[in-house]
Amino acid sequence: MRALVTNDDGIDSVGLTVLARAALAAGLDVVVAAPAEQASGASAAITAVRREGRTVMSRRELPDLPGVPAWAVEAQPAHIVVAALHGWFDPAPDLVLSGVNHGANVGRAVLHSGTVGAALTAAVNDARGLAVSLDVALHPTGDRHWDAVDGVLGRVLELLLAAPPTTVLSLNVPDLPPGEQRELRHARLAAFGTVQTRVDDIGDDSMHLGEMEVGEKPEPGTDSALLAAGHPTLTQLVSVTEDTGRLVPDWLASVDGLPARQRQG
């Protein structure tokens, strides 16, 4: 099977190489295409830098991935995924692996993540997707434990490869030595995430946004809580779909004089 490896930290990210190596170790045919620059917070945006209507990109040789085709693309991760699944590569990738992100992607704040946005975009286009993130502190010290990802990633890839098309998984791994990792746990999304944006300063024609770590203790059993306790966490995500609740149809049915075709949607 063919895997597109991408991220939102950029083509030169250490985490990108970690993920591509894991995919190769799993026997996948790997192609790498990632943003030329940092694209964190891109969500599922499909914007790109274009010249004469063409997305700008360049072929790259990644020193730690000899022989693996790689491109730096001046575009958001989801743009890369859409292109990869719709004619850029032949054959098209069967799955999209996104990461390893420098920082956790947990809680409902995953809505804003370019790492997760790439995986969800894969599902929208009938492919499997996996977002992988390392729980790096907002202001980290010391070295990152990228090798901790290898201890769980192989098993998760086995699950993904056996799963139905359009499956999306999000894996978060504590930034701890492999020997200090606890068992992999299934987790539901926390109310938000580990980091929140705040407005630090407001001027007449500008404002300055900063980030802060969430102070509230996360609810037990959520990805934030389990990750903080040293557990790698795995969550299955669902891409955008309609709410099947009765709010809109019941309201339309109650509106007098509304044409039948509008009431039925």
VENCOR-V700837 format. One record per residue. N is the residue number from 0. SS is DSSP state (2 for helix, 1 for strand, 0 for the rest). Layout:
((N:SS) (N:SS))
//
This chain:
((0:0) (1:1) (2:1) (3:1) (4:1) (5:1) (6:0) (7:0) (8:0) (9:0) (10:0) (11:0) (12:0) (13:2) (14:2) (15:2) (16:2) (17:2) (18:2) (19:2) (20:2) (21:2) (22:2) (23:2) (24:2) (25:0) (26:0) (27:0) (28:1) (29:1) (30:1) (31:1) (32:1) (33:1) (34:1) (35:0) (36:0) (37:0) (38:0) (39:0) (40:0) (41:0) (42:0) (43:0) (44:0) (45:0) (46:0) (47:1) (48:0) (49:1) (50:1) (51:0) (52:0) (53:1) (54:1) (55:0) (56:1) (57:1) (58:1) (59:1) (60:0) (61:0) (62:0) (63:0) (64:0) (65:0) (66:0) (67:0) (68:0) (69:1) (70:1) (71:1) (72:1) (73:0) (74:1) (75:0) (76:2) (77:2) (78:2) (79:2) (80:2) (81:2) (82:2) (83:2) (84:2) (85:2) (86:2) (87:2) (88:0) (89:0) (90:0) (91:0) (92:0) (93:0) (94:1) (95:1) (96:1) (97:1) (98:1) (99:1) (100:1) (101:1) (102:0) (103:0) (104:0) (105:0) (106:2) (107:2) (108:2) (109:2) (110:2) (111:2) (112:0) (113:2) (114:2) (115:2) (116:2) (117:2) (118:2) (119:2) (120:2) (121:2) (122:2) (123:2) (124:0) (125:0) (126:0) (127:1) (128:1) (129:1) (130:1) (131:1) (132:1) (133:1) (134:1) (135:0) (136:0) (137:0) (138:0) (139:0) (140:0) (141:0) (142:0) (143:0) (144:0) (145:0) (146:2) (147:2) (148:2) (149:2) (150:2) (151:2) (152:2) (153:2) (154:2) (155:2) (156:2) (157:2) (158:2) (159:2) (160:2) (161:2) (162:0) (163:0) (164:0) (165:0) (166:0) (167:1) (168:1) (169:1) (170:1) (171:1) (172:1) (173:1) (174:0) (175:0) (176:0) (177:2) (178:2) (179:2) (180:0) (181:1) (182:1) (183:1) (184:1) (185:1) (186:0) (187:1) (188:0) (189:0) (190:0) (191:0) (192:0) (193:0) (194:1) (195:1) (196:1) (197:1) (198:1) (199:1) (200:1) (201:1) (202:0) (203:0) (204:0) (205:0) (206:1) (207:1) (208:1) (209:1) (210:1) (211:1) (212:1) (213:0) (214:0) (215:0) (216:0) (217:0) (218:0) (219:0) (220:0) (221:1) (222:2) (223:2) (224:2) (225:2) (226:2) (227:2) (228:0) (229:0) (230:1) (231:1) (232:1) (233:1) (234:1) (235:1) (236:1) (237:0) (238:0) (239:0) (240:0) (241:0) (242:0) (243:0) (244:0) (245:0) (246:2) (247:2) (248:2) (249:2) (250:2) (251:2) (252:2) (253:2) (254:0) (255:0) (256:0) (257:0) (258:0) (259:2) (260:2) (261:2) (262:2) (263:0) (264:0))
//
